């Protein structure tokens, strides 16, 4: 009976040790995953026609917004607000980058996006390019977007896009540090950007 008890207690100690080790490994893996740059590798086109890759999102703290030029309200509002926040937290424009990535590359060429942005902001750069490559990149970012026909009876006619409306905040290594929600209190949004560049 004594031998059985010793074996039982020995087994309990081994199992407890394994559980502690597993918890440690899971925690370590989660911490490592939290430090992985957000988003995939890509090679697309900036608004000025130059090639842009994922490295642009890792040079400085970065704000990213996904949208489209035919957007009736969310995109123009967010871009206008972003412009104000960026001018407040980084007046010289040398501490934080900002990008607007299209979810509608069939209509949003880099030139069209650049023209659109020139009427709204001087602080946000456009990203578009080959539609297949853009869709692949946006999908790998895990961004929600969906084409919605304006007339349900004409699915191939004019359309709008449902899409994620948050601004994503990345540190200077491209690691996701937070988001700014659509309609967020401006003081909170500014504080989040200040924290990002501190």
N, C-alpha and C positions, 0 to 999 in steps of 0.2 A: 504493500500500500504506500510506503514511504517513497519507493522508486517511482510509482505512478504519479504521486503528487509532485515530485521533483521534475519529472518529465512535463507534467502539465504546466507548472510554473515556468519552466524553461521555454515551453512553447509560447506562453503568454508574453514573456519578455521579448522573444524573437519577433512575434507579431507586432507588439508595441513599437519595437525598434524599426520595423519595416514601415509602419504607419507614419512615424516621425520622419523617416527618410523620404517617403513619398510626399508628405506635406512640404518639406523643405525643397524638394525638386520641383514641385508644381509652382511654389512661390517664386523660385529662381527663374523658371521658364516664363511665368507671367511678367516678371520684371524685365526680362530680356525682350519679350514681345512688346512691352510698352515703350522700348527704346528703338524700335524698328521704324525707319522712315515710312511715312504715310504715302500710300499710292504706288503705282507701278512705274517701271521704266517706260519712257515714251519719247518719240521724236515727232514733233508737230511744228506748227508755224505760228509765230508771234504776229501781232498786228502790223508790225513794220515789214513783214515779209521774211524776217530772219528765222533760222531754225531754232527751236527751243526744246530743251529736254528736261527731264526730272531734276537735273542739277540746278536749274534756276530756282527750284523750290527749296533748295538746301543751302543757298548762299547766305541768306539772311533770314530773320524771322519773316514769315510770309502769311498773308491773308488770301484765301482762295474762295471764290464764289462761282457757282455753276448756274448758268441761265441761258437766255437767248434774246436776240434783238427784237423779236415780235412780241415779247412779253408785255402785257398791258399795264401791270402795276408793280408786282414784286421786284422785278429786275431793276427798272428805273429808280424805284424808291431805295432799294438796297445800295445800288451804285452811288446814288447821290449821298446817302448817309455815310457810306464807306469813305467817300471823298472827304467829307467834313471831318470824320474821325481821324483819318490819316494826316490831314493838315494840322490837326490839333496835337496829336501825339508825336508827330515827326515832321515839324515844319520845313526842315531842309530836305526831306525825302531821301535820306541816306541810311536810315536804320531799319526800314521794313519794306518788303516788296508786296505787291498786291496783283493778283491775276483774276481775270474773268474768263472761265472756260465754257465754251458753248456746249449745250446739250442738243443743239439743232444744226449740226454742221452742213446739212444739205442746203440750208438757206444762209447760214452765217459763215461767209468766207472771212479770212483774216482782215481783208480790206474793209468789208462792210462793218465788221465789229469795231475796227479802229475808227472808222468814220463816226459810228454811233458813240463810242467813248469820248471822242474829241468834243462832243457837245455836252458831256456830263462831267468829265474828270481829266486831270492831267497826271493822276497818280496810279491808275490801274491799267495793266497791260492785257491785251486780248490773247487768247489761245484758241486756235481752230486748226483746220487742215483737212486732210483726206477723211471723208466721213467714216469709213470703216475703222481707221486708226483712232479717230476721236471717240467713236462708240466703244471700242476696245478699252481705251484708257479710262473713260468715264465709268464703264462697267467694273473695271478693276479697282477703281476708287471706291466702289460700292455705293455710288450715288443713284438715288431713285430718279427716274425720268420716264415719261410715257407720252407718246403722240396721241392727241385727242382731236378727232375730227370736229370741226365747227358745226357741221351738219351730219348727224348720225346716219342719214340716208345716203350720204356721199362720202364713204370712208377714204376715197382717194382724192378728195377735194382739199380745200384749205383746212388748216389745222392750227392748234395751239399745243403747248407742251405743259404737262404737269411735271414739277421737278422739286427736288430738295431746295429749301429756301434758306438754309443756314450758311454762314460764313465760317470756313474752317481755318483754324489758327495753328500754324506749324512753327516750331522753333528753328534755329539756324542749322539744325541737322535734318530737318524735314520731318521731325517727330510730331504727331498730332498732340497739341496741348489743350485744345478746347474748341468751342464753337461760340458764335454769336447768333442767336436766334432771330428770325424775322420779327420785327417789332420790339426787339429788346430795348430796355431803357437806355438812352444814349450815354448816361453817366456810367452805367455798368459796362457797356460796349467799349467805351474809352478806357476804363480801368483794365479790362481784359487785354487790350492792345498795349497799354503801358506795362502791364506785367510781362507780356510776351517779349518786349524789347529791353526790359531791365536785366 
